[in-house]
């Protein structure tokens, strides 16, 4: 299964580069996205885990071991289902 990084978790003044917001192919609801929690995510050689859903349209939040570079927005990720 594939997805695209659309942004990072953030607050008013800080961006958390180790948390990525991912739009997953063919997932369009919160219920479908909940089934992905706990699955492994890979971006290049950086590994992460889906920890929660983000919003109502099927996006998920993934925590990575190392922070991602800001240029990784728009890059494709591999999700092991």
mmJSON file of the N, C-alpha and C atoms, coordinates in Angstrom:
{"data_MODEL":{"atom_site":{
"group_PDB":["ATOM","ATOM","ATOM","ATOM","ATOM","ATOM","ATOM","ATOM","ATOM","ATOM","ATOM","ATOM","ATOM","ATOM","ATOM","ATOM","ATOM","ATOM","ATOM","ATOM","ATOM","ATOM","ATOM","ATOM","ATOM","ATOM","ATOM","ATOM","ATOM","ATOM","ATOM","ATOM","ATOM","ATOM","ATOM","ATOM","ATOM","ATOM","ATOM","ATOM","ATOM","ATOM","ATOM","ATOM","ATOM","ATOM","ATOM","ATOM","ATOM","ATOM","ATOM","ATOM","ATOM","ATOM","ATOM","ATOM","ATOM","ATOM","ATOM","ATOM","ATOM","ATOM","ATOM","ATOM","ATOM","ATOM","ATOM","ATOM","ATOM","ATOM","ATOM","ATOM","ATOM","ATOM","ATOM","ATOM","ATOM","ATOM","ATOM","ATOM","ATOM","ATOM","ATOM","ATOM","ATOM","ATOM","ATOM","ATOM","ATOM","ATOM","ATOM","ATOM","ATOM","ATOM","ATOM","ATOM","ATOM","ATOM","ATOM","ATOM","ATOM","ATOM","ATOM","ATOM","ATOM","ATOM","ATOM","ATOM","ATOM","ATOM","ATOM","ATOM","ATOM","ATOM","ATOM","ATOM","ATOM","ATOM","ATOM","ATOM","ATOM","ATOM","ATOM","ATOM","ATOM","ATOM","ATOM","ATOM","ATOM","ATOM","ATOM","ATOM","ATOM","ATOM","ATOM","ATOM","ATOM","ATOM","ATOM","ATOM","ATOM","ATOM","ATOM","ATOM","ATOM","ATOM","ATOM","ATOM","ATOM","ATOM","ATOM","ATOM","ATOM","ATOM","ATOM","ATOM","ATOM","ATOM","ATOM","ATOM","ATOM","ATOM","ATOM","ATOM","ATOM","ATOM","ATOM","ATOM","ATOM","ATOM","ATOM","ATOM","ATOM","ATOM","ATOM","ATOM","ATOM","ATOM","ATOM","ATOM","ATOM","ATOM","ATOM","ATOM","ATOM","ATOM","ATOM","ATOM","ATOM","ATOM","ATOM","ATOM","ATOM","ATOM","ATOM","ATOM","ATOM","ATOM","ATOM","ATOM","ATOM","ATOM","ATOM","ATOM","ATOM","ATOM","ATOM","ATOM","ATOM","ATOM","ATOM","ATOM","ATOM","ATOM","ATOM","ATOM","ATOM","ATOM","ATOM","ATOM","ATOM","ATOM","ATOM","ATOM","ATOM","ATOM","ATOM","ATOM","ATOM","ATOM","ATOM","ATOM","ATOM","ATOM","ATOM","ATOM","ATOM","ATOM","ATOM","ATOM","ATOM","ATOM","ATOM"],
"id":[1,2,3,4,5,6,7,8,9,10,11,12,13,14,15,16,17,18,19,20,21,22,23,24,25,26,27,28,29,30,31,32,33,34,35,36,37,38,39,40,41,42,43,44,45,46,47,48,49,50,51,52,53,54,55,56,57,58,59,60,61,62,63,64,65,66,67,68,69,70,71,72,73,74,75,76,77,78,79,80,81,82,83,84,85,86,87,88,89,90,91,92,93,94,95,96,97,98,99,100,101,102,103,104,105,106,107,108,109,110,111,112,113,114,115,116,117,118,119,120,121,122,123,124,125,126,127,128,129,130,131,132,133,134,135,136,137,138,139,140,141,142,143,144,145,146,147,148,149,150,151,152,153,154,155,156,157,158,159,160,161,162,163,164,165,166,167,168,169,170,171,172,173,174,175,176,177,178,179,180,181,182,183,184,185,186,187,188,189,190,191,192,193,194,195,196,197,198,199,200,201,202,203,204,205,206,207,208,209,210,211,212,213,214,215,216,217,218,219,220,221,222,223,224,225,226,227,228,229,230,231,232,233,234,235,236,237,238,239,240,241,242,243],
"type_symbol":["N","C","C","N","C","C","N","C","C","N","C","C","N","C","C","N","C","C","N","C","C","N","C","C","N","C","C","N","C","C","N","C","C","N","C","C","N","C","C","N","C","C","N","C","C","N","C","C","N","C","C","N","C","C","N","C","C","N","C","C","N","C","C","N","C","C","N","C","C","N","C","C","N","C","C","N","C","C","N","C","C","N","C","C","N","C","C","N","C","C","N","C","C","N","C","C","N","C","C","N","C","C","N","C","C","N","C","C","N","C","C","N","C","C","N","C","C","N","C","C","N","C","C","N","C","C","N","C","C","N","C","C","N","C","C","N","C","C","N","C","C","N","C","C","N","C","C","N","C","C","N","C","C","N","C","C","N","C","C","N","C","C","N","C","C","N","C","C","N","C","C","N","C","C","N","C","C","N","C","C","N","C","C","N","C","C","N","C","C","N","C","C","N","C","C","N","C","C","N","C","C","N","C","C","N","C","C","N","C","C","N","C","C","N","C","C","N","C","C","N","C","C","N","C","C","N","C","C","N","C","C","N","C","C","N","C","C","N","C","C","N","C","C"],
"label_atom_id":["N","CA","C","N","CA","C","N","CA","C","N","CA","C","N","CA","C","N","CA","C","N","CA","C","N","CA","C","N","CA","C","N","CA","C","N","CA","C","N","CA","C","N","CA","C","N","CA","C","N","CA","C","N","CA","C","N","CA","C","N","CA","C","N","CA","C","N","CA","C","N","CA","C","N","CA","C","N","CA","C","N","CA","C","N","CA","C","N","CA","C","N","CA","C","N","CA","C","N","CA","C","N","CA","C","N","CA","C","N","CA","C","N","CA","C","N","CA","C","N","CA","C","N","CA","C","N","CA","C","N","CA","C","N","CA","C","N","CA","C","N","CA","C","N","CA","C","N","CA","C","N","CA","C","N","CA","C","N","CA","C","N","CA","C","N","CA","C","N","CA","C","N","CA","C","N","CA","C","N","CA","C","N","CA","C","N","CA","C","N","CA","C","N","CA","C","N","CA","C","N","CA","C","N","CA","C","N","CA","C","N","CA","C","N","CA","C","N","CA","C","N","CA","C","N","CA","C","N","CA","C","N","CA","C","N","CA","C","N","CA","C","N","CA","C","N","CA","C","N","CA","C","N","CA","C","N","CA","C","N","CA","C","N","CA","C","N","CA","C","N","CA","C","N","CA","C","N","CA","C","N","CA","C"],
"label_alt_id":[null,null,null,null,null,null,null,null,null,null,null,null,null,null,null,null,null,null,null,null,null,null,null,null,null,null,null,null,null,null,null,null,null,null,null,null,null,null,null,null,null,null,null,null,null,null,null,null,null,null,null,null,null,null,null,null,null,null,null,null,null,null,null,null,null,null,null,null,null,null,null,null,null,null,null,null,null,null,null,null,null,null,null,null,null,null,null,null,null,null,null,null,null,null,null,null,null,null,null,null,null,null,null,null,null,null,null,null,null,null,null,null,null,null,null,null,null,null,null,null,null,null,null,null,null,null,null,null,null,null,null,null,null,null,null,null,null,null,null,null,null,null,null,null,null,null,null,null,null,null,null,null,null,null,null,null,null,null,null,null,null,null,null,null,null,null,null,null,null,null,null,null,null,null,null,null,null,null,null,null,null,null,null,null,null,null,null,null,null,null,null,null,null,null,null,null,null,null,null,null,null,null,null,null,null,null,null,null,null,null,null,null,null,null,null,null,null,null,null,null,null,null,null,null,null,null,null,null,null,null,null,null,null,null,null,null,null,null,null,null,null,null,null],
"label_comp_id":["UNK","UNK","UNK","UNK","UNK","UNK","UNK","UNK","UNK","UNK","UNK","UNK","UNK","UNK","UNK","UNK","UNK","UNK","UNK","UNK","UNK","UNK","UNK","UNK","UNK","UNK","UNK","UNK","UNK","UNK","UNK","UNK","UNK","UNK","UNK","UNK","UNK","UNK","UNK","UNK","UNK","UNK","UNK","UNK","UNK","UNK","UNK","UNK","UNK","UNK","UNK","UNK","UNK","UNK","UNK","UNK","UNK","UNK","UNK","UNK","UNK","UNK","UNK","UNK","UNK","UNK","UNK","UNK","UNK","UNK","UNK","UNK","UNK","UNK","UNK","UNK","UNK","UNK","UNK","UNK","UNK","UNK","UNK","UNK","UNK","UNK","UNK","UNK","UNK","UNK","UNK","UNK","UNK","UNK","UNK","UNK","UNK","UNK","UNK","UNK","UNK","UNK","UNK","UNK","UNK","UNK","UNK","UNK","UNK","UNK","UNK","UNK","UNK","UNK","UNK","UNK","UNK","UNK","UNK","UNK","UNK","UNK","UNK","UNK","UNK","UNK","UNK","UNK","UNK","UNK","UNK","UNK","UNK","UNK","UNK","UNK","UNK","UNK","UNK","UNK","UNK","UNK","UNK","UNK","UNK","UNK","UNK","UNK","UNK","UNK","UNK","UNK","UNK","UNK","UNK","UNK","UNK","UNK","UNK","UNK","UNK","UNK","UNK","UNK","UNK","UNK","UNK","UNK","UNK","UNK","UNK","UNK","UNK","UNK","UNK","UNK","UNK","UNK","UNK","UNK","UNK","UNK","UNK","UNK","UNK","UNK","UNK","UNK","UNK","UNK","UNK","UNK","UNK","UNK","UNK","UNK","UNK","UNK","UNK","UNK","UNK","UNK","UNK","UNK","UNK","UNK","UNK","UNK","UNK","UNK","UNK","UNK","UNK","UNK","UNK","UNK","UNK","UNK","UNK","UNK","UNK","UNK","UNK","UNK","UNK","UNK","UNK","UNK","UNK","UNK","UNK","UNK","UNK","UNK","UNK","UNK","UNK","UNK","UNK","UNK","UNK","UNK","UNK"],
"label_asym_id":["A","A","A","A","A","A","A","A","A","A","A","A","A","A","A","A","A","A","A","A","A","A","A","A","A","A","A","A","A","A","A","A","A","A","A","A","A","A","A","A","A","A","A","A","A","A","A","A","A","A","A","A","A","A","A","A","A","A","A","A","A","A","A","A","A","A","A","A","A","A","A","A","A","A","A","A","A","A","A","A","A","A","A","A","A","A","A","A","A","A","A","A","A","A","A","A","A","A","A","A","A","A","A","A","A","A","A","A","A","A","A","A","A","A","A","A","A","A","A","A","A","A","A","A","A","A","A","A","A","A","A","A","A","A","A","A","A","A","A","A","A","A","A","A","A","A","A","A","A","A","A","A","A","A","A","A","A","A","A","A","A","A","A","A","A","A","A","A","A","A","A","A","A","A","A","A","A","A","A","A","A","A","A","A","A","A","A","A","A","A","A","A","A","A","A","A","A","A","A","A","A","A","A","A","A","A","A","A","A","A","A","A","A","A","A","A","A","A","A","A","A","A","A","A","A","A","A","A","A","A","A","A","A","A","A","A","A","A","A","A","A","A","A"],
"label_entity_id":["1","1","1","1","1","1","1","1","1","1","1","1","1","1","1","1","1","1","1","1","1","1","1","1","1","1","1","1","1","1","1","1","1","1","1","1","1","1","1","1","1","1","1","1","1","1","1","1","1","1","1","1","1","1","1","1","1","1","1","1","1","1","1","1","1","1","1","1","1","1","1","1","1","1","1","1","1","1","1","1","1","1","1","1","1","1","1","1","1","1","1","1","1","1","1","1","1","1","1","1","1","1","1","1","1","1","1","1","1","1","1","1","1","1","1","1","1","1","1","1","1","1","1","1","1","1","1","1","1","1","1","1","1","1","1","1","1","1","1","1","1","1","1","1","1","1","1","1","1","1","1","1","1","1","1","1","1","1","1","1","1","1","1","1","1","1","1","1","1","1","1","1","1","1","1","1","1","1","1","1","1","1","1","1","1","1","1","1","1","1","1","1","1","1","1","1","1","1","1","1","1","1","1","1","1","1","1","1","1","1","1","1","1","1","1","1","1","1","1","1","1","1","1","1","1","1","1","1","1","1","1","1","1","1","1","1","1","1","1","1","1","1","1"],
"label_seq_id":[1,1,1,2,2,2,3,3,3,4,4,4,5,5,5,6,6,6,7,7,7,8,8,8,9,9,9,10,10,10,11,11,11,12,12,12,13,13,13,14,14,14,15,15,15,16,16,16,17,17,17,18,18,18,19,19,19,20,20,20,21,21,21,22,22,22,23,23,23,24,24,24,25,25,25,26,26,26,27,27,27,28,28,28,29,29,29,30,30,30,31,31,31,32,32,32,33,33,33,34,34,34,35,35,35,36,36,36,37,37,37,38,38,38,39,39,39,40,40,40,41,41,41,42,42,42,43,43,43,44,44,44,45,45,45,46,46,46,47,47,47,48,48,48,49,49,49,50,50,50,51,51,51,52,52,52,53,53,53,54,54,54,55,55,55,56,56,56,57,57,57,58,58,58,59,59,59,60,60,60,61,61,61,62,62,62,63,63,63,64,64,64,65,65,65,66,66,66,67,67,67,68,68,68,69,69,69,70,70,70,71,71,71,72,72,72,73,73,73,74,74,74,75,75,75,76,76,76,77,77,77,78,78,78,79,79,79,80,80,80,81,81,81],
"pdbx_PDB_ins_code":[null,null,null,null,null,null,null,null,null,null,null,null,null,null,null,null,null,null,null,null,null,null,null,null,null,null,null,null,null,null,null,null,null,null,null,null,null,null,null,null,null,null,null,null,null,null,null,null,null,null,null,null,null,null,null,null,null,null,null,null,null,null,null,null,null,null,null,null,null,null,null,null,null,null,null,null,null,null,null,null,null,null,null,null,null,null,null,null,null,null,null,null,null,null,null,null,null,null,null,null,null,null,null,null,null,null,null,null,null,null,null,null,null,null,null,null,null,null,null,null,null,null,null,null,null,null,null,null,null,null,null,null,null,null,null,null,null,null,null,null,null,null,null,null,null,null,null,null,null,null,null,null,null,null,null,null,null,null,null,null,null,null,null,null,null,null,null,null,null,null,null,null,null,null,null,null,null,null,null,null,null,null,null,null,null,null,null,null,null,null,null,null,null,null,null,null,null,null,null,null,null,null,null,null,null,null,null,null,null,null,null,null,null,null,null,null,null,null,null,null,null,null,null,null,null,null,null,null,null,null,null,null,null,null,null,null,null,null,null,null,null,null,null],
"Cartn_x":[0.853,0.0,0.898,0.48,1.298,0.553,1.316,0.758,1.691,1.243,2.039,2.087,3.269,3.417,2.863,1.887,1.267,1.657,2.314,2.721,3.257,3.499,4.006,3.068,3.138,2.388,2.974,2.106,2.616,1.731,2.304,1.572,1.713,1.376,1.444,2.865,3.837,5.207,6.211,5.8,6.76,6.254,7.182,6.88,7.584,6.849,7.392,7.763,9.045,9.485,9.512,9.359,9.313,7.891,6.879,5.492,5.065,4.706,4.272,2.789,2.092,0.702,0.712,0.071,0.145,-1.255,-1.406,-2.639,-2.437,-3.243,-3.094,-4.024,-3.519,-4.332,-5.545,-6.7,-7.939,-8.457,-8.038,-8.58,-9.228,-10.558,-11.29,-12.135,-12.011,-12.804,-11.978,-12.446,-11.77,-11.793,-12.894,-13.013,-12.005,-11.819,-10.823,-9.415,-9.158,-7.832,-7.508,-8.527,-8.287,-7.703,-8.027,-7.521,-6.018,-5.433,-4.001,-3.131,-3.738,-2.949,-2.104,-0.819,0.126,0.919,0.564,1.289,2.596,3.577,4.9,4.879,5.66,5.777,7.255,7.585,8.986,9.115,10.038,10.396,11.903,12.333,13.763,14.264,15.2,15.678,15.156,14.242,13.675,12.379,12.27,11.104,10.229,8.927,7.99,6.792,5.867,4.662,3.486,2.362,1.155,0.586,0.401,-0.012,-1.44,-2.001,-3.343,-3.9,-5.208,-5.813,-5.693,-5.853,-5.76,-6.944,-7.928,-9.099,-10.115,-11.07,-12.175,-12.088,-11.067,-10.978,-9.993,-9.507,-8.67,-7.179,-6.736,-5.299,-4.865,-3.581,-3.04,-1.794,-1.452,-0.258,0.73,1.972,3.002,4.168,4.704,5.874,7.083,8.14,9.359,10.467,11.418,12.53,13.417,13.666,14.423,13.519,13.765,12.971,13.158,12.116,12.169,12.608,13.19,13.609,12.378,12.302,11.145,10.902,11.942,11.77,11.034,10.768,10.069,8.562,8.041,6.631,6.388,5.391,5.083,5.729,6.621,7.267,6.353,6.595,5.799,6.356,5.443,5.822,5.238,5.858,5.402,4.83,3.593,2.927,2.796,3.325,3.258,1.959,1.076,-0.231,-0.206],
"Cartn_y":[-1.173,0.0,1.234,2.251,3.458,4.673,5.688,6.941,8.086,9.304,10.503,11.365,11.869,12.776,14.135,14.623,15.91,17.014,16.656,17.681,17.04,17.896,17.449,17.889,17.187,17.609,18.94,19.875,21.183,21.857,22.845,23.725,25.134,26.108,27.488,27.912,27.462,27.935,26.824,25.576,24.486,23.462,22.876,21.789,20.539,19.433,18.171,17.319,17.326,16.644,15.13,14.606,13.152,12.607,13.478,13.076,13.574,12.648,13.021,12.729,13.578,13.345,12.738,11.578,10.806,10.59,10.858,10.546,9.199,8.203,6.842,6.623,5.925,5.619,4.781,5.098,4.34,4.291,5.22,5.338,6.715,6.738,7.998,8.278,7.481,7.735,7.43,7.961,7.765,6.292,5.59,4.178,3.313,3.592,2.85,3.155,4.398,4.796,4.166,3.951,3.337,1.94,1.228,-0.132,-0.149,0.985,1.058,1.361,1.703,2.047,0.85,1.108,0.065,-0.502,-0.165,-0.666,0.093,-0.577,0.01,0.868,1.946,2.875,3.039,3.11,3.264,4.402,5.332,6.418,6.328,5.882,5.673,4.611,4.977,4.026,4.36,5.306,5.718,4.951,4.324,3.521,4.249,4.021,4.623,3.724,4.187,3.451,4.417,3.964,4.782,4.772,5.967,6.059,6.538,7.251,7.793,8.257,8.522,9.115,10.629,11.308,12.766,13.291,13.823,14.356,13.283,13.646,12.75,12.192,12.543,12.154,11.033,10.356,9.186,9.41,10.555,10.761,10.132,9.773,9.166,9.928,9.758,10.364,9.247,9.4,8.39,8.992,8.224,8.647,7.909,8.671,8.104,8.136,7.197,7.116,8.353,8.805,10.031,11.036,12.298,13.325,13.316,13.669,13.728,15.119,15.193,16.47,17.177,18.502,19.218,18.949,18.582,18.265,16.95,16.198,14.926,15.105,16.321,16.568,16.303,15.476,15.103,13.788,13.23,11.97,10.802,9.701,8.506,7.66,7.032,6.155,4.769,3.761,2.385,1.955,1.449,0.992,-0.51,-1.212,-2.68,-3.103,-3.689,-4.114,-5.609],
"Cartn_z":[0.0,0.0,0.0,-0.706,-0.821,-0.275,0.078,0.541,0.205,0.481,0.2,1.451,1.782,2.923,2.515,3.286,2.957,3.935,5.036,5.992,7.261,8.248,9.534,10.639,11.764,12.932,13.389,13.773,14.161,15.185,15.835,16.735,16.187,16.971,16.495,16.137,16.923,16.715,16.405,16.44,16.288,15.284,14.527,13.603,14.117,14.215,14.696,13.488,13.11,11.903,12.046,13.271,13.43,13.331,13.191,12.967,11.586,10.708,9.365,9.208,8.459,8.099,6.701,6.556,5.323,4.756,3.465,2.735,2.061,2.443,1.952,0.756,-0.26,-1.445,-1.055,-1.635,-1.48,-0.049,0.798,2.157,2.247,2.425,2.372,3.604,4.652,5.854,7.1,8.197,9.473,9.882,9.575,9.945,9.193,7.901,7.125,7.617,7.998,8.466,9.818,10.661,11.981,11.867,10.784,10.593,10.345,9.986,9.68,10.889,12.031,13.222,13.634,13.86,14.243,13.081,11.843,10.674,10.489,9.896,9.653,8.39,8.44,7.31,6.996,5.693,5.294,4.294,4.596,3.688,3.499,2.341,2.122,3.078,3.968,4.972,6.367,6.466,7.747,7.993,9.165,9.51,10.523,10.418,11.344,11.563,12.432,12.766,12.719,12.165,12.171,13.583,14.163,15.557,15.748,14.764,14.948,13.608,13.589,12.399,12.505,11.365,11.339,10.539,11.216,10.547,10.202,9.35,9.001,7.598,6.833,5.421,5.147,6.172,5.943,6.009,6.471,6.643,7.966,8.047,9.255,9.702,10.976,11.535,11.856,11.405,11.625,12.386,13.337,14.121,13.582,13.242,12.692,13.73,13.594,14.543,14.454,13.223,13.006,12.321,12.547,11.899,10.39,9.671,8.215,7.772,6.6,6.032,5.471,5.558,5.002,3.516,2.773,1.361,1.137,2.198,2.033,1.843,1.983,1.693,0.206,-0.078,-1.449,-1.867,-1.052,-1.397,-1.069,-1.766,-1.595,-0.447,0.32,1.418,1.145,1.731,1.609,2.962,2.949,4.176,4.101,5.101,5.147,5.799,5.002,5.516,5.738],
"occupancy":[1.0,1.0,1.0,1.0,1.0,1.0,1.0,1.0,1.0,1.0,1.0,1.0,1.0,1.0,1.0,1.0,1.0,1.0,1.0,1.0,1.0,1.0,1.0,1.0,1.0,1.0,1.0,1.0,1.0,1.0,1.0,1.0,1.0,1.0,1.0,1.0,1.0,1.0,1.0,1.0,1.0,1.0,1.0,1.0,1.0,1.0,1.0,1.0,1.0,1.0,1.0,1.0,1.0,1.0,1.0,1.0,1.0,1.0,1.0,1.0,1.0,1.0,1.0,1.0,1.0,1.0,1.0,1.0,1.0,1.0,1.0,1.0,1.0,1.0,1.0,1.0,1.0,1.0,1.0,1.0,1.0,1.0,1.0,1.0,1.0,1.0,1.0,1.0,1.0,1.0,1.0,1.0,1.0,1.0,1.0,1.0,1.0,1.0,1.0,1.0,1.0,1.0,1.0,1.0,1.0,1.0,1.0,1.0,1.0,1.0,1.0,1.0,1.0,1.0,1.0,1.0,1.0,1.0,1.0,1.0,1.0,1.0,1.0,1.0,1.0,1.0,1.0,1.0,1.0,1.0,1.0,1.0,1.0,1.0,1.0,1.0,1.0,1.0,1.0,1.0,1.0,1.0,1.0,1.0,1.0,1.0,1.0,1.0,1.0,1.0,1.0,1.0,1.0,1.0,1.0,1.0,1.0,1.0,1.0,1.0,1.0,1.0,1.0,1.0,1.0,1.0,1.0,1.0,1.0,1.0,1.0,1.0,1.0,1.0,1.0,1.0,1.0,1.0,1.0,1.0,1.0,1.0,1.0,1.0,1.0,1.0,1.0,1.0,1.0,1.0,1.0,1.0,1.0,1.0,1.0,1.0,1.0,1.0,1.0,1.0,1.0,1.0,1.0,1.0,1.0,1.0,1.0,1.0,1.0,1.0,1.0,1.0,1.0,1.0,1.0,1.0,1.0,1.0,1.0,1.0,1.0,1.0,1.0,1.0,1.0,1.0,1.0,1.0,1.0,1.0,1.0,1.0,1.0,1.0,1.0,1.0,1.0,1.0,1.0,1.0,1.0,1.0,1.0],
"B_iso_or_equiv":[0.0,0.0,0.0,0.0,0.0,0.0,0.0,0.0,0.0,0.0,0.0,0.0,0.0,0.0,0.0,0.0,0.0,0.0,0.0,0.0,0.0,0.0,0.0,0.0,0.0,0.0,0.0,0.0,0.0,0.0,0.0,0.0,0.0,0.0,0.0,0.0,0.0,0.0,0.0,0.0,0.0,0.0,0.0,0.0,0.0,0.0,0.0,0.0,0.0,0.0,0.0,0.0,0.0,0.0,0.0,0.0,0.0,0.0,0.0,0.0,0.0,0.0,0.0,0.0,0.0,0.0,0.0,0.0,0.0,0.0,0.0,0.0,0.0,0.0,0.0,0.0,0.0,0.0,0.0,0.0,0.0,0.0,0.0,0.0,0.0,0.0,0.0,0.0,0.0,0.0,0.0,0.0,0.0,0.0,0.0,0.0,0.0,0.0,0.0,0.0,0.0,0.0,0.0,0.0,0.0,0.0,0.0,0.0,0.0,0.0,0.0,0.0,0.0,0.0,0.0,0.0,0.0,0.0,0.0,0.0,0.0,0.0,0.0,0.0,0.0,0.0,0.0,0.0,0.0,0.0,0.0,0.0,0.0,0.0,0.0,0.0,0.0,0.0,0.0,0.0,0.0,0.0,0.0,0.0,0.0,0.0,0.0,0.0,0.0,0.0,0.0,0.0,0.0,0.0,0.0,0.0,0.0,0.0,0.0,0.0,0.0,0.0,0.0,0.0,0.0,0.0,0.0,0.0,0.0,0.0,0.0,0.0,0.0,0.0,0.0,0.0,0.0,0.0,0.0,0.0,0.0,0.0,0.0,0.0,0.0,0.0,0.0,0.0,0.0,0.0,0.0,0.0,0.0,0.0,0.0,0.0,0.0,0.0,0.0,0.0,0.0,0.0,0.0,0.0,0.0,0.0,0.0,0.0,0.0,0.0,0.0,0.0,0.0,0.0,0.0,0.0,0.0,0.0,0.0,0.0,0.0,0.0,0.0,0.0,0.0,0.0,0.0,0.0,0.0,0.0,0.0,0.0,0.0,0.0,0.0,0.0,0.0,0.0,0.0,0.0,0.0,0.0,0.0],
"pdbx_formal_charge":[null,null,null,null,null,null,null,null,null,null,null,null,null,null,null,null,null,null,null,null,null,null,null,null,null,null,null,null,null,null,null,null,null,null,null,null,null,null,null,null,null,null,null,null,null,null,null,null,null,null,null,null,null,null,null,null,null,null,null,null,null,null,null,null,null,null,null,null,null,null,null,null,null,null,null,null,null,null,null,null,null,null,null,null,null,null,null,null,null,null,null,null,null,null,null,null,null,null,null,null,null,null,null,null,null,null,null,null,null,null,null,null,null,null,null,null,null,null,null,null,null,null,null,null,null,null,null,null,null,null,null,null,null,null,null,null,null,null,null,null,null,null,null,null,null,null,null,null,null,null,null,null,null,null,null,null,null,null,null,null,null,null,null,null,null,null,null,null,null,null,null,null,null,null,null,null,null,null,null,null,null,null,null,null,null,null,null,null,null,null,null,null,null,null,null,null,null,null,null,null,null,null,null,null,null,null,null,null,null,null,null,null,null,null,null,null,null,null,null,null,null,null,null,null,null,null,null,null,null,null,null,null,null,null,null,null,null,null,null,null,null,null,null],
"auth_seq_id":[1,1,1,2,2,2,3,3,3,4,4,4,5,5,5,6,6,6,7,7,7,8,8,8,9,9,9,10,10,10,11,11,11,12,12,12,13,13,13,14,14,14,15,15,15,16,16,16,17,17,17,18,18,18,19,19,19,20,20,20,21,21,21,22,22,22,23,23,23,24,24,24,25,25,25,26,26,26,27,27,27,28,28,28,29,29,29,30,30,30,31,31,31,32,32,32,33,33,33,34,34,34,35,35,35,36,36,36,37,37,37,38,38,38,39,39,39,40,40,40,41,41,41,42,42,42,43,43,43,44,44,44,45,45,45,46,46,46,47,47,47,48,48,48,49,49,49,50,50,50,51,51,51,52,52,52,53,53,53,54,54,54,55,55,55,56,56,56,57,57,57,58,58,58,59,59,59,60,60,60,61,61,61,62,62,62,63,63,63,64,64,64,65,65,65,66,66,66,67,67,67,68,68,68,69,69,69,70,70,70,71,71,71,72,72,72,73,73,73,74,74,74,75,75,75,76,76,76,77,77,77,78,78,78,79,79,79,80,80,80,81,81,81],
"auth_comp_id":["UNK","UNK","UNK","UNK","UNK","UNK","UNK","UNK","UNK","UNK","UNK","UNK","UNK","UNK","UNK","UNK","UNK","UNK","UNK","UNK","UNK","UNK","UNK","UNK","UNK","UNK","UNK","UNK","UNK","UNK","UNK","UNK","UNK","UNK","UNK","UNK","UNK","UNK","UNK","UNK","UNK","UNK","UNK","UNK","UNK","UNK","UNK","UNK","UNK","UNK","UNK","UNK","UNK","UNK","UNK","UNK","UNK","UNK","UNK","UNK","UNK","UNK","UNK","UNK","UNK","UNK","UNK","UNK","UNK","UNK","UNK","UNK","UNK","UNK","UNK","UNK","UNK","UNK","UNK","UNK","UNK","UNK","UNK","UNK","UNK","UNK","UNK","UNK","UNK","UNK","UNK","UNK","UNK","UNK","UNK","UNK","UNK","UNK","UNK","UNK","UNK","UNK","UNK","UNK","UNK","UNK","UNK","UNK","UNK","UNK","UNK","UNK","UNK","UNK","UNK","UNK","UNK","UNK","UNK","UNK","UNK","UNK","UNK","UNK","UNK","UNK","UNK","UNK","UNK","UNK","UNK","UNK","UNK","UNK","UNK","UNK","UNK","UNK","UNK","UNK","UNK","UNK","UNK","UNK","UNK","UNK","UNK","UNK","UNK","UNK","UNK","UNK","UNK","UNK","UNK","UNK","UNK","UNK","UNK","UNK","UNK","UNK","UNK","UNK","UNK","UNK","UNK","UNK","UNK","UNK","UNK","UNK","UNK","UNK","UNK","UNK","UNK","UNK","UNK","UNK","UNK","UNK","UNK","UNK","UNK","UNK","UNK","UNK","UNK","UNK","UNK","UNK","UNK","UNK","UNK","UNK","UNK","UNK","UNK","UNK","UNK","UNK","UNK","UNK","UNK","UNK","UNK","UNK","UNK","UNK","UNK","UNK","UNK","UNK","UNK","UNK","UNK","UNK","UNK","UNK","UNK","UNK","UNK","UNK","UNK","UNK","UNK","UNK","UNK","UNK","UNK","UNK","UNK","UNK","UNK","UNK","UNK","UNK","UNK","UNK","UNK","UNK","UNK"],
"auth_asym_id":["A","A","A","A","A","A","A","A","A","A","A","A","A","A","A","A","A","A","A","A","A","A","A","A","A","A","A","A","A","A","A","A","A","A","A","A","A","A","A","A","A","A","A","A","A","A","A","A","A","A","A","A","A","A","A","A","A","A","A","A","A","A","A","A","A","A","A","A","A","A","A","A","A","A","A","A","A","A","A","A","A","A","A","A","A","A","A","A","A","A","A","A","A","A","A","A","A","A","A","A","A","A","A","A","A","A","A","A","A","A","A","A","A","A","A","A","A","A","A","A","A","A","A","A","A","A","A","A","A","A","A","A","A","A","A","A","A","A","A","A","A","A","A","A","A","A","A","A","A","A","A","A","A","A","A","A","A","A","A","A","A","A","A","A","A","A","A","A","A","A","A","A","A","A","A","A","A","A","A","A","A","A","A","A","A","A","A","A","A","A","A","A","A","A","A","A","A","A","A","A","A","A","A","A","A","A","A","A","A","A","A","A","A","A","A","A","A","A","A","A","A","A","A","A","A","A","A","A","A","A","A","A","A","A","A","A","A","A","A","A","A","A","A"],
"auth_atom_id":["N","CA","C","N","CA","C","N","CA","C","N","CA","C","N","CA","C","N","CA","C","N","CA","C","N","CA","C","N","CA","C","N","CA","C","N","CA","C","N","CA","C","N","CA","C","N","CA","C","N","CA","C","N","CA","C","N","CA","C","N","CA","C","N","CA","C","N","CA","C","N","CA","C","N","CA","C","N","CA","C","N","CA","C","N","CA","C","N","CA","C","N","CA","C","N","CA","C","N","CA","C","N","CA","C","N","CA","C","N","CA","C","N","CA","C","N","CA","C","N","CA","C","N","CA","C","N","CA","C","N","CA","C","N","CA","C","N","CA","C","N","CA","C","N","CA","C","N","CA","C","N","CA","C","N","CA","C","N","CA","C","N","CA","C","N","CA","C","N","CA","C","N","CA","C","N","CA","C","N","CA","C","N","CA","C","N","CA","C","N","CA","C","N","CA","C","N","CA","C","N","CA","C","N","CA","C","N","CA","C","N","CA","C","N","CA","C","N","CA","C","N","CA","C","N","CA","C","N","CA","C","N","CA","C","N","CA","C","N","CA","C","N","CA","C","N","CA","C","N","CA","C","N","CA","C","N","CA","C","N","CA","C","N","CA","C","N","CA","C","N","CA","C","N","CA","C","N","CA","C","N","CA","C"],
"pdbx_PDB_model_num":[1,1,1,1,1,1,1,1,1,1,1,1,1,1,1,1,1,1,1,1,1,1,1,1,1,1,1,1,1,1,1,1,1,1,1,1,1,1,1,1,1,1,1,1,1,1,1,1,1,1,1,1,1,1,1,1,1,1,1,1,1,1,1,1,1,1,1,1,1,1,1,1,1,1,1,1,1,1,1,1,1,1,1,1,1,1,1,1,1,1,1,1,1,1,1,1,1,1,1,1,1,1,1,1,1,1,1,1,1,1,1,1,1,1,1,1,1,1,1,1,1,1,1,1,1,1,1,1,1,1,1,1,1,1,1,1,1,1,1,1,1,1,1,1,1,1,1,1,1,1,1,1,1,1,1,1,1,1,1,1,1,1,1,1,1,1,1,1,1,1,1,1,1,1,1,1,1,1,1,1,1,1,1,1,1,1,1,1,1,1,1,1,1,1,1,1,1,1,1,1,1,1,1,1,1,1,1,1,1,1,1,1,1,1,1,1,1,1,1,1,1,1,1,1,1,1,1,1,1,1,1,1,1,1,1,1,1,1,1,1,1,1,1]
}}}
